[in-house]
Amino acid sequence: MFIGTLQYYFLLQFVTASGLTNKIYEIVPFLSVYLKDAFNKLSSFYSLYSSNGFMIFPLFTTLMFRLLSYILKAFSLIGVVFLLSSCVSNKSASLYALPSGELASPVSSLSTDPELLLVDAEPEQCLTEELEALRHTGTWRPQSDFSFSDQIEETSYDFPIVINKQVEAYLDIFQNRQHKTFKRWMARSGKYLPLFKKELRDAGLPEDLAYLSMIESGFNQRAYSRAKAVGLWQFMKATGKQYNLRIDKYVDERRHAEKSTKAAVAFLSDLYAEFGDWHLAVAGYNAGAGKIRRGMKRYKADDFWSLAQHRYLRLETKRYVPKLIAAILISKNPEQYGFTDISYEAPLTYETLRVGPGLTLDAVALICNTNSKQIKQLNQELKTGRTPLNKSHYEVQIPVGSSELAAANLPRLHSVVSTGYKTHVIRKGDTLSKICKRYNINKTTLLKTNSLRSSKLIAGNHLRIPYSNARYRLLAKGSEGNIATNDLILHTIKPGETISKIADSYHVPADLIVTWNGLKSIHKIRAGQQLALYIEDAGQTVVLSKKQTPAKEVAITPSSSSSMIILAEQKKFPLAETSPAKSKVTWYQVRSGDSLWTIARKFNLSTKQLKSWNKLTSNRIHPGIKLKINNV
């Protein structure tokens, strides 16, 4: 009984995984193996009984009953298959349903900006009703009795137009049930069609293929399908990389309008070169060239409609060609199909500006004197909302006419990190580890910020959660080199340190450290190199992470107009007061080129006093050591 239950369970798993729509024949090998195993068991059973001298007639009767039971079980399995097939066919769209919140998961760890998050591909949202309509259209044949109106006949098409029951079904769907959706796609088409048609025309391909993006993504650069295809042309990751699209944790060029279009044109060119038929090429774009190639060989088909008559291609793939034809017919004759008053979006235009790594799109908007939303719409491929940290430069897209202003403002751009606080209400089951993981902070910081002495939490209480807040501003003209020093910290890189470790220590984003210091890449630093960090009111408060060991010493310059902070590896000691006039002791970090005499002159002291306070036996000092300065 247990083994029988397992057989049914694994059959259910197989059926669900295969989709079962038009794939019942795939169960046959499973059943043939099952019956073969049954006959093997009967043979061994017969040999055992006959060798022990049992009578043949009772033995034959027993064998027949056993054989009958196996056959009945096989037919019951077939019944289960057909039952599940009917269920799956009615719910085929839900087979690949994403878990709640899954849609944003490809970028959730990188950006939470709604202008950059991936969204559900609209053409997939009505999949169930489309498949149901197609199931009632009968045999897939290339032609029907449908006739064009005179105006539609006068329209020129460079993609082969076929009218049959499947195309008619999509014409009906788009005009009625999906009227609002299709009208929205047509409005978006104004933004992309000029670019698409130019690329197709330059490659010698039919310009009507531009509407392939309509049925793939609804002309949406951030469209994301259940199969994890992304962008206007719905490239899978492997195919995108095959056609030279960059896809990493910083950039996804499947979301870049121009680059993804060039890749799609190259892909379609390759498919047509292989099949010599645009219907087959388009089917191959969806199912893969290998799938179409094997189907043509198996069924000796020489065109798409001959192949579509067999139960080889999934209905989701077969629908692709008639859906494209219907989209072309309506888009090129909108009034004839009841689509009027369409507000087409303006064509996509932009200029480019070369910038360094780690520059945020908010900063780009500031130097272009425009809003962040416009810049994000032009740079949808930047998954993190900033230029890549692993490249020395990047070409950001900016509004037409703003390149001169942006280039002039770029040297004046300055960013400062300040600390903000949000509130977390402790819930039942919360722990420090969970809260720290959620907000990406360490336990020491959380405990100190909330003056906690233990990790015990009480449900209902509130916790202050610190976070870094980067602000951008344009310095006054001519003041590019005169950044306010009260925000400046100089950090000397030690062996083994990385930008990420330093960023964690100061609670600032790694990309800002790259930008502040004009680094070519997040990876290109060296021990002994000095980094500038701009942290708001750095002269008043310096909070270092527990991760920084050994402890850092902070030395403040005696200038009354600034408080430049330099960090060096020394023993632990209390921070000096921010104003030298009010403190009894000031610590000074010796820098390259300093001598006791120059330091004494700077503080209006004698070298004898410096040697006495610091217990020096000679005038020799080295960069990096600290000197105690008593106020006298």
MOHU-V447148 format. One record per helix or strand of 2 or more residues. SS is the DSSP state (hx for helix, st for strand). FROM is the first residue (numbers start at 1). TO is the last residue. If there is no record, write none. Layout:
{{SS | FROM | TO} {SS | FROM | TO}}
This chain:
{{hx | 2 | 18} {hx | 24 | 51} {hx | 56 | 90} {hx | 92 | 94} {hx | 102 | 104} {st | 119 | 120} {hx | 122 | 124} {hx | 127 | 135} {hx | 150 | 154} {hx | 165 | 175} {hx | 179 | 202} {hx | 207 | 217} {st | 223 | 224} {hx | 237 | 242} {st | 251 | 252} {hx | 253 | 255} {hx | 257 | 275} {hx | 278 | 287} {hx | 289 | 299} {hx | 304 | 308} {hx | 315 | 332} {hx | 335 | 337} {st | 351 | 355} {hx | 361 | 368} {hx | 372 | 378} {st | 394 | 398} {hx | 403 | 410} {st | 413 | 425} {hx | 432 | 439} {hx | 443 | 449} {st | 462 | 474} {hx | 485 | 487} {st | 488 | 492} {hx | 499 | 506} {hx | 510 | 516} {st | 530 | 535} {st | 552 | 556} {st | 565 | 569} {hx | 580 | 582} {st | 585 | 589} {hx | 596 | 602} {hx | 607 | 614} {st | 626 | 630}}
